[in-house]
Amino acid sequence: MQFGLFGSAQADSSGLGAGVGQGFRDYIDFNVEAEALGYCSTFLVEHHFTGWGQVSSTLNLLTWLAARTSTLRLGTATMVLPWHNPVLLAEQVSTLELLSNGRFDFGVGRGYRHAEFSGFNIPMEESEGRFEECLDVMLKAWSGDGRFSHRGKYWCFNDILVEPSIERGPAMWMGAGSESSIRKVASRGFNLLLDQFADATLTGQRIQQFRQALSDLGRAYDPNAVAVARELYVATDDDDKLAAIERLNAARKRTINHAQAPGKAGGAHILSYANGSLPPTDSALIGTPDEIREMIRALHDAGANYLILTVLGGSLNTLRRFAHEIMPEFQAAV
């Protein structure tokens, strides 16, 4: 199995007297240590207007991390395409792909938080159309066909050439949950991101749907082309475990309040699991090393071979204990 990281970064630090920006520096140091401990990747979110200091300039932070690492793959999970000029974004991605020596994993999505769409004055109803057009332009820019023009519903470009040029685009990742969306990921030739909320059984069903979609297209299945997200916390005892679950629920509640459209129920991502309350925490890898090993075995038996882990609270103790006490067993034969 392979293990990477997945999460956010906050500008502020919890350290007494730390200035704005220290949280980003802590994130860099955290990932530098993760590389040394044997984690293979890190996927970083993109968020705006929260008031929590969440990372907004995702590619800038990953570029800094690229300069501090040599083997760690650098991913986005996800860049929300409806908010971006596709040509400017393609240029930024190409630059990071070159500077990282091909270590960039470009995860893309449509977005799900109402407050962010409202802040950008973009109707959420336009998210799919804007996503598709932005993606089409970016893939055209990396096709190697030279100059091109584009006349679309949301963007127009005249005789452009995206620079710096790269031989091919970065490794592409896309989140999906329904069978139709999973088939769309397969048809595009992208890798699949699966969320942290589905249990092992549902996760296994989605992996099988992806395998079948690839088979129907005559393509081989790579088990490392599916990344399954999970929250992680190595607890010292039951009280520590319960406290971690309480902190997780508080963070999820804050996200739901920010993401939910006024007067509307449901939605994508975390909202589709909430059903008016909080998603279940059973899927989170929170517990003693033995409990976490059991949960990982269930995921592996369901077909998961690549986990990307949100280390709750940015706990260095959890990062280190997982690497030393749990990870080696699964990197060998399970």
Rosetta blueprint (number, residue, H / E / L):
1 M L
2 Q E
3 F E
4 G E
5 L E
6 F E
7 G E
8 S L
9 A L
10 Q E
11 A L
12 D L
13 S L
14 S L
15 G L
16 L L
17 G L
18 A L
19 G L
20 V L
21 G L
22 Q H
23 G H
24 F H
25 R H
26 D H
27 Y H
28 I H
29 D H
30 F H
31 N H
32 V H
33 E H
34 A H
35 E H
36 A H
37 L H
38 G L
39 Y L
40 C L
41 S E
42 T E
43 F E
44 L E
45 V L
46 E L
47 H L
48 H L
49 F L
50 T L
51 G L
52 W L
53 G L
54 Q E
55 V L
56 S L
57 S L
58 T H
59 L H
60 N H
61 L H
62 L H
63 T H
64 W H
65 L H
66 A H
67 A H
68 R H
69 T L
70 S L
71 T L
72 L L
73 R E
74 L E
75 G E
76 T E
77 A L
78 T L
79 M E
80 V E
81 L H
82 P H
83 W H
84 H L
85 N L
86 P H
87 V H
88 L H
89 L H
90 A H
91 E H
92 Q H
93 V H
94 S H
95 T H
96 L H
97 E H
98 L H
99 L H
100 S L
101 N L
102 G L
103 R L
104 F E
105 D E
106 F E
107 G E
108 V E
109 G E
110 R L
111 G L
112 Y L
113 R L
114 H H
115 A H
116 E H
117 F H
118 S H
119 G H
120 F L
121 N L
122 I L
123 P L
124 M H
125 E H
126 E H
127 S H
128 E H
129 G H
130 R H
131 F H
132 E H
133 E H
134 C H
135 L H
136 D H
137 V H
138 M H
139 L H
140 K H
141 A H
142 W L
143 S L
144 G L
145 D L
146 G L
147 R L
148 F E
149 S E
150 H E
151 R E
152 G L
153 K L
154 Y L
155 W L
156 C E
157 F E
158 N E
159 D E
160 I E
161 L L
162 V L
163 E L
164 P L
165 S L
166 I L
167 E L
168 R L
169 G L
170 P L
171 A E
172 M E
173 W E
174 M E
175 G E
176 A L
177 G L
178 S L
179 E H
180 S H
181 S H
182 I H
183 R H
184 K H
185 V H
186 A H
187 S H
188 R H
189 G L
190 F L
191 N E
192 L E
193 L E
194 L E
195 D L
196 Q L
197 F L
198 A L
199 D L
200 A H
201 T H
202 L H
203 T H
204 G H
205 Q H
206 R H
207 I H
208 Q H
209 Q H
210 F H
211 R H
212 Q H
213 A H
214 L H
215 S H
216 D H
217 L L
218 G L
219 R L
220 A L
221 Y L
222 D L
223 P H
224 N H
225 A H
226 V E
227 A E
228 V E
229 A E
230 R E
231 E E
232 L E
233 Y E
234 V E
235 A L
236 T L
237 D L
238 D H
239 D H
240 D H
241 K H
242 L H
243 A H
244 A H
245 I H
246 E H
247 R H
248 L H
249 N H
250 A H
251 A H
252 R H
253 K H
254 R H
255 T H
256 I H
257 N H
258 H H
259 A H
260 Q L
261 A L
262 P L
263 G L
264 K L
265 A L
266 G L
267 G L
268 A L
269 H L
270 I L
271 L H
272 S H
273 Y H
274 A H
275 N L
276 G L
277 S L
278 L L
279 P L
280 P L
281 T L
282 D L
283 S L
284 A L
285 L E
286 I E
287 G E
288 T L
289 P H
290 D H
291 E H
292 I H
293 R H
294 E H
295 M H
296 I H
297 R H
298 A H
299 L H
300 H H
301 D H
302 A L
303 G L
304 A L
305 N L
306 Y E
307 L E
308 I E
309 L E
310 T E
311 V E
312 L H
313 G H
314 G H
315 S L
316 L H
317 N H
318 T H
319 L H
320 R H
321 R H
322 F H
323 A H
324 H H
325 E H
326 I H
327 M H
328 P H
329 E H
330 F H
331 Q H
332 A L
333 A L
334 V L
